[in-house]
Amino acid sequence: MVEEFELALLADNGVSSRRATIGYRVYQALRQAIVRARFKPGHLLSEAEIARQLGVSRQPVREAFIKLAELGLVEIRPQRGTQVLLISRKEVENARFIREAIEVAVVRRAAEMAMPEDVKALRELVDRQAAAGDHPEQAHFLALDDSFHQMISRIVECENAWRVAEDLKVQMDRVRFLSLANATPVETIVSQHTAIVDAIEAGSGDAAEAAMRLHLTEVLHSLPGIAEAHAEFFVP
């Protein structure tokens, strides 16, 4: 359905005009639909149909499919259509491992570079997550989570690190959207984010690194249960 896609979904996210092209918006809309399980594994995506629904030419849709294939979200099968792929537990684990390497390095530098106003901004994000309650709306809560990690990259003036991590974590996001309730409890995430901010404020690279490592291992604890509860979404 057309309403499943939001070509303006980036309007309030501070995305530069360079990135907010029609092609990029189509890619983000399709990626979002897959991550949020609107398009489930096995779903066949028609280039022509998607273009018709979105009111765009087929070229940006074709380009979006290629990017989605590079992320392991779809498989492009000539003459047969583009199919949404199952979630691979191994790919989730590999992505988490690489993301950890990036974000640990970033947070260690943030502990050296953060100014008081940076710490204040991080705490405000944590407070907003805490205010979301025990059963928050998934998209809103996870957007706040992303903003927290992105802000740390901004503190060290290396947003490219976040862009790489953002692509890496797409399979992790599929898992989180399947079952936020069965993933890490909200209070645990808030507590872990608070520990990261405390370490940054204290200027302790070691503590910041340790807190980030602990935080990014949480998905490993919830993954087996989610995979069992939603077996139809995962590679056997």
ABEGO torsion letter per residue (X at the ends): XAAABBAAAAAAAGBBAAAABAAAAAAAAAAAAAAAGABBBGBBBBAAAAAAAAGBBAAAAAAAAAAAAAAGABBBBBGAEBBBBBBBAAAAAAAAAAAAAAAAAAAAAAAAABBAAAAAAAAAAAAAAAAAEABBBAAAAAAAAAAAAAAAAAAAGBAAAAAAAAAAAAAAAAAAAABAAABBBAAAAAAAAAAAAAAAAAGBAAAAAAAAAAAAAAAAAAAAAAAAABAAABBX
